[in-house]
Amino acid sequence: MYLITGATGNVGGPLARQLHDEGYPVRALVRDPSRAVGLPAGIELAIGDLNSPESVSKAVRGVEAIFLMQTGAGIEQTMTMIAAARDAAVPRIVLLSSIGARLQPLAENPMGAALAAREQVLRESGLGVTYLRPSSLASNAFWWRDAIRAGRVADPTSGRLHSVIAPEDIARVAVAALTDDAHTGKGYILTGPQTLTSREQVETIAEVTGHSIDFEDITPHEFAQAAIQRGTPPEQAHMMEALYEWFRANRSGFTTDDVENITGTAPATFRAWCEHHADAFR
Ligand SMILES: NC(=O)c1ccc[n+]([C@@H]2O[C@H](COP(=O)([O-])OP(=O)(O)OC[C@H]3O[C@@H](n4cnc5c(N)ncnc54)[C@H](OP(=O)(O)O)[C@@H]3O)[C@@H](O)[C@H]2O)c1
């Protein structure tokens, strides 16, 4: 049995489906079962919350490996999962981390520092851990959905490059890492097959969906101020501001071969991901 957290999300959803389709028994930790209706019927649901140690302890019983996708800025959810995994003698955790956990200087990148702190407590836990460190998710394009429908995307990355990866490809790597302990103790930087600017991503979405979309360059500070006005908590908006400054320093404009090395199949292009999800933008 494999426990999947975030199974209603961009990465955990495809992961739960891929494991199930390959015949592995899957248990999904979900907060609200009504959000899990899209999952195949054969997937077992464990109702719980990463902020509730009791529910996590119940969910990990009898599992062979855990896919851990965390929310929030701190290490609390990681510590909860470590304690539960130890108590239930679960040998392995596959962590959805981020490329940002490994790129210096972490002190100037609060989001990266938070991600690195989560990796560190897992390294110190004595559990067998695989660290999946993806670059920008193609599904971040869903954040532009309203802007795309309104015909104008404002972006603070100043023409810098992203090696956008399809969540489905992260899921394929996670299947390998969960089901084969040869990946234990390893860390992978997961990227798509190409580097693209945000403008190129928006142009691709426009071509695939037929929308006419203008593109506007804004600064990270302008982005953060607009987010705060829309109701984003200031701490989160300032983290995003720092993240966009880091993108503008072009720190993530490279690709790796880890997806293909691990799964035997090259990762999808951003265009292919858009074609698959085109209806979500219409
Ligand atoms: N965005 C990027 O470019 C990027 C890059 C690298 C790494 N990452 C990492 O990727 C992860 C996001 O993955 P994603 O896009 O698949 O996430 P997502 O689509 O936003 O989904 C979040 C999932 O977490 C669940 N969840 C939220 N709070 C929870 C809680 N307290 N207890 C249990 N489950 C909870 C949600 O369930 P509900 O249905 O209950 O809401 C949902 O299934 C983050 O950890 C991030 O650090 C992202």
The ligand as a Gaussian input file, in Angstrom:
#p B3LYP/6-31G(d) Opt

LIG

0 1
 N        4.363000      25.530000      -8.111000
 C        5.614000      25.250000      -8.433000
 O        6.160000      25.758000      -9.427000
 C        6.386000      24.283000      -7.602000
 C        7.722000      24.049000      -7.910000
 C        8.432000      23.125000      -7.137000
 C        7.813000      22.480000      -6.080000
 N        6.505000      22.745000      -5.803000
 C        5.871000      22.057000      -4.678000
 O        4.731000      21.381000      -5.159000
 C        3.758000      21.337000      -4.130000
 C        2.433000      21.715000      -4.730000
 O        2.032000      20.611000      -5.480000
 P        0.661000      20.617000      -6.267000
 O        0.715000      21.685000      -7.338000
 O        0.331000      19.224000      -6.629000
 O       -0.338000      21.119000      -5.154000
 P       -1.821000      21.604000      -5.364000
 O       -2.325000      21.204000      -6.713000
 O       -1.878000      23.026000      -4.936000
 O       -2.577000      20.706000      -4.302000
 C       -2.411000      20.853000      -2.959000
 C       -2.855000      19.553000      -2.339000
 O       -2.564000      19.578000      -0.946000
 C       -3.723000      19.229000      -0.238000
 N       -3.658000      19.890000       1.049000
 C       -3.595000      21.214000       1.294000
 N       -3.515000      21.440000       2.626000
 C       -3.523000      20.222000       3.220000
 C       -3.472000      19.782000       4.571000
 N       -3.407000      20.650000       5.581000
 N       -3.518000      18.451000       4.827000
 C       -3.603000      17.557000       3.806000
 N       -3.647000      17.911000       2.508000
 C       -3.616000      19.229000       2.220000
 C       -4.858000      19.710000      -1.108000
 O       -6.015000      19.019000      -0.754000
 P       -7.486000      19.660000      -0.704000
 O       -8.233000      18.989000      -1.811000
 O       -7.983000      19.271000       0.633000
 O       -7.345000      21.145000      -0.872000
 C       -4.335000      19.312000      -2.483000
 O       -4.535000      17.944000      -2.730000
 C        4.211000      22.261000      -3.007000
 O        4.697000      21.471000      -1.940000
 C        5.352000      23.037000      -3.638000
 O        6.371000      23.333000      -2.711000
 C        5.779000      23.615000      -6.541000

